[in-house]
């Protein structure tokens, strides 16, 4: 099988799986702190087995790699806590759409800390995403959804916070170029176990098989398997194709929210979510909105 085709299948599978994560979080019926702890714990087991099988545990770890990966791990864990908390407050659809403002957080960091230039196209995409955000916030929650107005706004703020910490983790990951991504992921989830163990409700474990099945799936499938598929795909695909396929995730998440929980977006919310996703796609894929002006030839150059 052609490597690009294989990479496309792997990335599609990874994004489809991750798009269902909201359903598993909600259906586990566990506090968010416990959900993230067990995701990290079961994910660590799956990734440890993977790293050992690939021979990534021998002679690759240094104190520098551990320290930088741990910092990124702390950001990823906070990211998960905020995003999962947003699901019950603003709905999976809205939280996922708002969460996809990640590219703009990354662009902001690039401008602030790395002197990267903000072009007119980037600012335009940012403006479109911001307009979409305003539409979502001003529309408010569906009256029949059971979501309270203040909780709705809190959920949106949490989703924005999750996007912010994702961007922090992405910036940190740039310092680990050349380190196997499976190993980085293993360190990150191990950091999550250590961070959350004092706060997780370990004295009162889930009593039913269903909750355990949800938690194990979140760790083994949504963390271990997804990392393996995603990083395998990244090695095979060009950047523009990676970016295109990543938008399977929010589409699947919105469909799951509609089908499983009956959360239908208002027309204004649909427009707002579409604006955010289109702007994020434009930013990720480098779409241009303005034609570059052709250079003006000097009179001397004309023959």
C-alpha positions in Angstrom: 0.0 0.0 0.0 1.3 3.5 -0.9 2.6 5.3 2.2 0.4 8.4 1.5 -2.7 6.2 1.3 -1.7 4.4 4.5 -1.0 7.7 6.3 -4.4 9.0 5.1 -6.2 6.0 6.5 -4.3 6.3 9.8 -5.0 10.0 10.2 -8.7 9.6 9.3 -9.0 6.8 11.9 -7.2 8.8 14.5 -9.4 11.9 14.0 -12.6 9.9 13.8 -11.8 8.2 17.1 -10.8 11.4 18.9 -14.1 13.0 17.6 -16.0 10.5 19.8 -14.1 11.4 23.0 -16.8 13.7 24.3 -19.3 10.8 24.3 -17.0 8.6 26.4 -16.2 11.4 28.8 -19.9 12.2 29.4 -21.0 8.5 29.5 -18.3 7.6 32.1 -20.4 9.6 34.6 -17.2 10.4 36.6 -15.8 13.7 37.9 -13.6 15.3 35.2 -10.5 15.1 37.5 -10.9 11.3 37.8 -11.6 10.9 34.0 -8.3 12.7 33.1 -6.4 10.8 35.8 -7.5 7.4 34.5 -7.0 8.5 30.9 -3.4 9.3 31.8 -3.0 6.0 33.8 -4.4 3.7 31.1 -2.7 5.7 28.4 0.6 5.4 30.1 0.3 1.6 30.2 -0.5 1.5 26.5 2.3 3.9 25.5 4.8 2.2 27.7 4.2 -1.1 25.9 4.4 0.7 22.6 7.7 2.5 23.4 9.2 -0.7 24.8 8.2 -2.7 21.6 9.7 0.0 19.4 12.9 0.1 21.5 12.4 3.8 22.4 13.3 3.4 26.1 17.0 2.7 25.6 19.5 5.5 25.8 17.1 8.2 24.6 16.1 10.0 27.8 18.1 12.9 29.2 17.2 15.3 32.0 16.6 18.0 29.4 14.1 15.9 27.4 12.4 14.9 30.6 12.1 18.4 31.9 10.8 19.9 28.6 8.4 17.0 28.0 7.1 17.3 31.6 6.4 21.0 31.1 4.4 20.1 27.9 2.7 17.3 29.8 1.5 19.7 32.5 0.0 21.9 29.7 -1.7 18.9 28.0 -3.2 17.7 31.3 -4.6 21.2 32.0 -5.9 21.3 28.4 -7.8 18.0 28.9 -9.2 19.1 32.3 -10.6 22.4 30.8 -11.9 20.8 27.6 -13.7 17.9 29.4 -15.2 20.4 31.9 -16.5 22.5 29.0 -18.4 19.6 27.5 -21.0 19.6 30.2 -21.3 23.4 30.3 -21.4 24.5 26.7 -22.1 21.1 24.9 -19.6 19.0 23.0 -20.4 20.8 19.7 -19.8 24.3 21.0 -16.8 23.4 23.1 -15.2 21.6 20.2 -15.8 24.5 17.8 -14.4 27.0 20.2 -11.4 24.7 21.0 -10.5 24.8 17.3 -9.2 28.4 17.9 -5.9 26.6 18.7 -4.1 27.9 15.5 -4.8 31.5 16.5 -3.3 30.9 19.9 -0.2 29.5 18.2 0.0 32.5 15.9 -0.2 34.8 18.8 2.6 33.1 20.6 4.7 33.2 17.4 4.2 37.0 17.2 4.8 37.6 20.9 7.8 35.4 21.6 9.4 34.5 18.2 8.9 37.8 16.3 6.8 36.1 13.6 5.1 38.6 11.3 1.3 38.9 11.4 0.2 39.2 7.8 -3.1 40.7 6.6 -4.4 37.2 5.7 -3.7 35.9 9.2 -5.4 38.9 10.8 -8.4 38.4 8.5 -8.7 34.7 9.5 -8.4 35.8 13.1 -11.2 38.3 12.6 -13.5 35.7 11.0 -12.9 33.3 13.9 -13.6 36.1 16.4 -16.9 37.0 14.6 -17.8 33.3 14.8 -17.1 33.3 18.6 -19.3 36.4 19.1 -22.2 34.7 17.3 -21.8 31.6 19.5 -21.6 33.6 22.8 -24.4 36.0 22.0 -26.8 33.3 20.9 -26.6 31.5 24.2 -27.6 28.0 25.1 -30.6 26.1 23.8 -33.5 26.7 26.3 -34.3 22.9 26.2 -30.7 21.8 26.8 -30.6 22.2 30.5 -27.5 24.3 30.3 -27.5 27.4 32.5 -26.5 30.7 30.9 -23.6 31.4 33.2 -22.4 27.8 32.9 -22.6 28.2 29.1 -20.2 31.2 29.1 -18.0 29.4 31.6 -17.8 26.4 29.2 -16.8 28.7 26.3 -14.1 30.3 28.5 -12.9 26.8 29.5 -12.7 25.7 25.8 -10.7 28.8 25.0 -8.4 28.0 28.0 -8.0 24.5 26.7 -7.0 25.9 23.3 -4.5 28.2 25.0 -2.8 25.3 26.9 -2.7 23.2 23.7 -0.8 26.0 22.1 1.6 26.1 25.1 2.2 22.4 24.7 2.8 22.8 20.9 5.4 25.6 21.6 7.1 23.4 24.1 7.1 20.4 21.7 9.2 22.5 19.2 12.1 22.2 21.7 11.9 18.4 21.5 12.6 18.1 17.7 14.2 14.7 17.0 12.7 13.0 20.1 10.3 10.2 19.2 6.7 11.5 19.7 5.5 8.2 21.3 8.1 8.8 24.0 7.0 12.4 24.5 3.4 11.3 24.8 4.5 8.6 27.4 6.2 11.3 29.5 3.2 13.6 29.3 0.7 11.0 30.5 3.1 9.9 33.3 3.2 13.6 34.4 -0.6 13.6 34.3 -0.7 10.6 36.7 1.7 12.3 39.1 -0.1 15.7 38.9 -3.6 14.4 39.4 -3.1 11.5 41.8 -3.4 13.8 44.9 -6.8 15.1 43.6 -8.4 12.0 42.0 -11.0 10.3 44.1 -9.0 7.1 44.5 -10.7 6.1 47.7 -14.1 5.7 46.0 -13.4 3.9 42.7 -16.2 3.4 40.1 -18.3 0.5 41.1 -19.8 -0.5 37.7 -18.2 -2.2 34.7 -19.6 0.4 32.3 -17.7 3.3 33.9 -14.4 1.3 33.9 -15.0 0.4 30.2 -15.3 4.1 29.4 -12.2 5.0 31.3 -10.1 2.2 29.9 -11.2 3.1 26.3 -10.3 6.7 26.9 -6.8 5.7 28.0 -6.0 2.8 25.7 -7.9 3.8 22.5 -8.3 7.6 22.7 -4.8 8.1 24.0 -2.5 5.1 23.2 -4.0 4.1 19.9 -4.7 7.6 18.7 -1.1 8.7 19.4 0.2 5.7 17.5 -2.1 6.3 14.5 -1.6 10.0 14.5 2.2 10.0 14.7 2.4 7.2 12.2 0.4 9.3 9.8 2.4 12.5 10.4 5.6 10.6 9.2 3.9 9.7 5.9 1.8 12.7 5.0 2.6 16.2 3.7 1.6 19.0 6.1 -1.3 20.3 4.0 -2.9 16.9 4.0 -2.4 16.5 7.8 -4.1 19.8 8.3 -7.0 18.9 6.0 -7.7 15.6 7.7 -7.5 17.1 11.2 -10.9 18.8 10.6 -12.5 15.3 10.6 -12.3 15.6 14.4 -14.7 18.6 15.0 -17.1 17.4 12.3 -17.4 13.9 14.0 -17.6 15.6 17.5 -20.6 17.7 16.4 -22.3 14.7 14.7 -21.9 12.7 17.9 -23.3 15.5 20.0 -26.4 15.7 17.7 -27.0 11.9 17.3 -26.2 10.8 20.9 -27.4 13.8 22.9 -29.8 15.6 20.6 -27.9 18.9 21.0 -28.7 20.8 17.9 -27.1 24.2 17.2 -29.1 27.3 16.6 -28.6 28.7 13.0 -26.4 31.5 14.4 -24.3 29.0 16.3 -23.9 26.9 13.2 -22.7 29.9 11.3 -20.4 30.8 14.2 -19.0 27.3 14.4 -18.5 27.1 10.6 -16.7 30.5 10.7 -14.3 29.3 13.3 -13.6 26.0 11.5 -13.2 27.6 8.1 -10.9 30.3 9.6 -8.8 27.6 11.4 -8.6 25.6 8.2 -7.5 28.7 6.3 -4.8 29.4 8.9 -3.6 25.8 9.0 -3.6 25.2 5.3 -2.2 28.6 4.3 -5.2 29.7 2.3 -4.7 33.2 0.9 -7.4 35.8 0.7 -5.5 38.6 -1.0 -3.7 38.4 -4.3 -0.1 39.6 -4.1 0.5 42.7 -6.2 2.7 42.0 -9.2 6.0 43.9 -9.0 6.0 47.2 -10.8 8.6 47.4 -13.5 10.8 50.5 -13.6 10.8 52.5 -16.8 14.4 51.6 -17.3 13.6 47.9 -17.3 11.1 48.2 -20.2 12.6 47.5 -23.5 
